[in-house]
Amino acid sequence: MNNDEQKIFNSYANFSEINENLDPVGKEDKDINNDGKVDKTDRIIAHRRNIIAKAIKKGKEEAEEKQKKADNSLYSDALYIWDFLLHKKKYSPADAIKIVNLAKTSFEHLV
């Protein structure tokens, strides 16, 4: 066995030892760090996990809300461009520039 294979073997052996000490899935207990006793460190770890879970949930909700706003904005921009193309209304040069920029940004969002 070469040096790399030995490192892989040792890593797997260490992982197997760690795995044996873990609680089975669905049968977790209050001893989170698996040191054999329930103490302050277990409460700290549980509290930290709860805070992280809440932050992740809040981040997902904010990202979803931001995406909804972007989708609605993109939809209204598309309607504005469609109205321009369909009715061929006479727009001012400023409106024409706005339509071109909207089309550009809309295309960038799609790609």
PyMOL commands that set and color helices and strands:
alter all, ss='L'
color gray80, all
select helices_A, chain A and resi 3-21+40-87+93-110
alter helices_A, ss='H'
color red, helices_A
deselect
rebuild
show_as cartoon
